[in-house]
Amino acid sequence: MTHAPARPAPGRPGWIDLASPHPETARAFYSELFGWYSYTLSVPGYGDYTVFTLGGVQGPEVAGMQPLADDTQPPSWTCYFKVADLQTAVDAVKAAGGRELTPPTDYAGIGSMALCMDPEGADFGVATPGNLIEFGVVDRPLTMCWAELASRDTGRARRFYGAVFGWEAVDREYHGSVYTNWKLDGRSVAGMVAMDHGWPPHYPAHWIPYFWVDDCDAAAARAVELGATIRVPPADVQPGRYAAMTDPTGARLAVITPRTATGPGGAV
């Protein structure tokens, strides 16, 4: 089956960026797990930036990677949300109680981005595309197809992200717990899970990307062979079968085999 490239609209997740303490280890892991190709750009004033693609150097871009700038920070994927105007989005973040971590910056044609933090401390980005990356391909196999926030104060998160992106929060009950689907123009664009007593007490709020795979169990098993640690073994939920893990450098991610051809957003 041929999947046409899907590009995100404003208010939806579109680009993801890995900050890794061991970029070569991470490069090998994602190349083996997802079959991604990678090349490195030298961005004046910012150092090296790795771009992951599908199908070789001419393939569509799916993610970026850079070395971890501060050894005191944990390895992590940052989810970026497309916006129409970067400064307006950053102003909305601050007005709603969040913080600007890095100001709007043009990365030499890659795109203009700003890193932000919500009131609970979960990092995320806002971005507008540049000449090179019209934002990554999403919602197709081997790409990001869902973004999920783990939050301890879900009411506060609802108010914050509703104010910043115009999202509507719709709650669904899954297996005795409440899962929040954020919708924009009637379409699910992201999710949120409440961090209850089952989470370690000092575990921070965070965003995690989900990657579309054809066989969740096989992908989880292969990830372990490549050095990942499974945090949530393969399990069935309404949108599909998923597993959560940390990669060999410690960054959190999940894989999912959707139940529908439109991905998890089409099933929630």
Beta strands, then each sheet from edge to edge (+ up, - down):
strand 1: 13-20
strand 2: 37-43
strand 3: 47-53
strand 4: 61-67
strand 5: 76-82
strand 6: 99-106
strand 7: 111-117
strand 8: 123-129
strand 9: 144-151
strand 10: 168-174
strand 11: 177-184
strand 12: 187-194
strand 13: 206-212
strand 14: 229-237
strand 15: 240-246
strand 16: 252-258
sheet 1: 2+ 3- 4+ 1+ 5- 8- 7+ 6-
sheet 2: 10+ 11- 12+ 9+ 13- 16- 15+ 14-
end
